[in-house]
Amino acid sequence: METEEKKFTFSQGMQLLTTGFEWEAGLFIETFKILSERLSREEAREILGQAMYRAGYQLGVDARQFAGSLDPQGMAQAWDSIYGMGSDIAQKLDEEQFIIRGQNCAAFNLFKRWGVSMEDIRFICDAYCVGDVGQAEGFSSQMHFQHTERLMFGDDGCVWEYSCSPQPASPSAVPLPESE
């Protein structure tokens, strides 16, 4: 039996992507609540940070298949394939850096919609956003990454900065989770 490839519009694709991010964020916040009932909030946050980093790392390894190279331009190619955007909306894209800005965050929006206070969002944001650090490191051990802005941190948007060399640390950058 022959199957026909289903096609959908870009807006439908973006809605599917947003839904996926909301599932991830919902699982994260509900797991945080359950862990916080059994452990301290700090321990719950630490465990979730380790899990998000590890998941991000594995997704970074997977992202290699979409890239022609393991540099910022390759990461932009991976973003194009995974998220349907990247190189076309990059603030900067060359052999040294890939910088992309977002004005929206599905996880942040879900947390707010579900009544999570800004104080609590700020408390858990590093544990959530560290998955992006893991993704960059899983993609290439030579990749340097940081967020220079994050909505959950209180900034006006989110900025992902991938580079071939270390950049000055931003106050919004996510610290790595403590090792086990």
N, C-alpha and C positions, 0 to 999 in steps of 0.2 A: 504494500500500500504506500503510495506516494504522499508525503506530507508537504504542505505548502508553508513557506516561511511566513510567520506573522509579522506584520509591520505596524509600527505605531508612530505617532507624531513625536516631535521633540518634547512638547509640553507633557505628553503622556509619559514619556521616558523620565522626564524630570520629576513628575509626581511619583513614579515608581521608586526612583532614587531617594526622594525625600521620605517616602514611607519606610524604606529600608533603614535610613538613618534614625527615623522615629522609633522603629522597633528596637534598634540597638540602644538608643537613649532610654527608652522605657524599661528595657531589661536592666540597664545599668542602674537607674534610680531605684527601681524596685529591689534589686539585689542589695544596693546600699542600705535601704531601709531594713531589710531582713537581717543583714549582717550587723547593722547597728543595734539591733535588739539583742544580739548574742555577744557582741564584742564592743569595744569602744568605737566611737565614730572615726577616730584616727586610724585604728586597726582596719576597719571596714574600708576606709579610703585607700589605705596602703595596699590591701589585697586587690581591690578593684584596679588600682593603678598598675600593679604588676600584670594583671590579666589583660588590661587594655594594651599595655606595651607589647606583651607577647603576641596578642592577636594582630596588632598593627605590624609587628615584625614579620609574621608569617604572610600577611597580605602584601607586604613589601617584596618578599621573596616571590610571591605569585605575580606581582606587577612587572617583574623582569621580563616576562614573556611578551609584554606589549612594547618593549623598548628596544630601540636599535643600539643603544649605548647605555652605560651605567653612570651617566653624568646628568647635569640639570636638564639638558635637552632630551635625554632619554626619559627622565621623570615626566617631562611635559608630554611626551608621547604616551606614556602610561596613563596620565590624567585624561588625555584625549580618548583613549580606549575605555577606561573604567568609568569616567564621569561624563563623557561626551563633551568635554571642554578642557581647556588648559592652555595650549599654545596660542589659541586665537584670542584669549582674554588676558594673557599674561601682562603684568605691568613691566616685566623685564624677562627676556629670554635670550640667552646666548650661551656660549660654551662654558661660561663661569657661573651663571646664576639663572634660576627660574623663580620668579616672584609672582605670586598670584594673590589677589584680594577678593574677599567675599563680603557682602553686606548682610548676609543672612546665615543662620546656623540652625538646622533642623533640631538638633539636640537642645540648644538654648531655648528655642521657641517652645518645644515640648515641655521642658522643665517649667518654664513660666506658665504655660497653659495648665499644667497639672498642679500649680500652686506652690512650687518650690520657691522659697524666698531667695532674693538676690544674695543674701548672706550665705545661705546654704549652697547656692550655685557657685559662689566664689570659693567656698570650702572644698567642693568636689571637682572644680574645673581642671586642676592639674591632673587628677587621676583619670579624667575623661579624655582630655586632649593629648595625653602622653602617647596615645595610639598613633598619632601622626608622627611622633618622634620615632617610634618603633618601625613604622612603615618606611621612613627614609633610611633607617639603618639596615632594615631587611633588604631594601632595594640595592644598597651599595654601602659597604663599610667605609668607603671614601666620601660618602655624601655627608655634608654638614647641613643641619636643618635647625630652624627655630621659627616659632611664631613671633612676629614682631608686634602683632596686635591680636587680641582675642575678645570676642563679644562677652564670653563668660567671665573674663578677667575684668571687664568694665570698659573695654575700648569700644570705639564706634564701628568696628568691623573685625574681620579675621584676615590676617596676612600670613601666608606660608612662604618661607624663604629657604630655598634649596641652593646650596653653593658648593663649589669645589674646594673652598678654603674656609676656615673658621671666620665668622663675622663677629663684631662686637656684640656681646650679650645684650639682649633687649629685656627690659623689666617684665614684659609679657611672656617671655620664653618659659617653656615648661621644663622644670627640673626632672631628671631621670628618677624613676621610683627607686626606693631603697632596695638593695638586693635582699634575697631571702635569707 
